[in-house]
Amino acid sequence: MLPDKYREVHRYLPLVMGVLFATTYELMTRFYKKMLQDKLAPAVGLRSAQIEVPQVPEWQSPYYWAAFGLQGEWN
């Protein structure tokens, strides 16, 4: 049985491989801004953040932004 704090989790964003903290911070900041302020759906917010992060020259490699995938409820 799961602890109470995990029972209401409908979706989560797992990290598939290790990435730099600075890149993770930047991607997550953009992702949550898009979801909470711009009112985008989680999948759309993540994809939008993943499109923006490679625009920073030193983070163009997929190593920095492709390790994230939304899992759980799709809506």
N, C-alpha and C positions, 0 to 999 in steps of 0.2 A: 504494500500500500504506500502511495506517495504521501509525503508530508503535505499539510494543508496549503502551504505557500505555492506548491506546484500544481495543485488540482485545477486551477482556473487558467492555466497557460494554454492559449489557443494556437499560438504560433511562436516560433523562435528563430533566431538567426545564427546558425552554427558557423563556426570558423573551420574551414576544411584543412587549412595548412597554416603554418606560422607566417605572420607578416609583421612588418615594423609597427611599433606602437603609434608613431606619428601618423602613418597612413590609416591605420584602423580608427584612430581618433577623428581624423578628417572625414573619412567615409561615414562613420556613425553619426557625426554631427550633421552632415548634409542629409543623411537618410532620415533622421528624426525631425529635422527642420521641414523636410518635404512632407512628412506624414502629419506632423502636429500643426505647423503653421500654414503650409500650402494645401493641407487637407487631401493629399494624394493617398491612394491605396498603398498598403505596404509594399507590394511587389513593384508597383510603378515608382514609388519613392526610392527603393533600392536600385532599380535599374537606372533611374535618373542620376543618382549619386555615383553609380559605377561609370556612367558616361562622363560625368564632370571631373572626377578625380584624375583620369589619365591626361587631362588638359594641363596639369602641372607637369612641366618637362621631366622632372626626376621621378615621377610616378607613372610614366607611360606604360611600363611593362605590366602585363596581366598579373604578375606576381603580387603586385601591391593592391589590386582591387577585385580580382576574380575569385578569391577564396571564400566569398560570402554567398550564401544561398538561403532564401527564405523557405522555411518548412512549417507545415501545419495547415490550418484553415486557409483557404485561398481567398475568402471574402472578408 
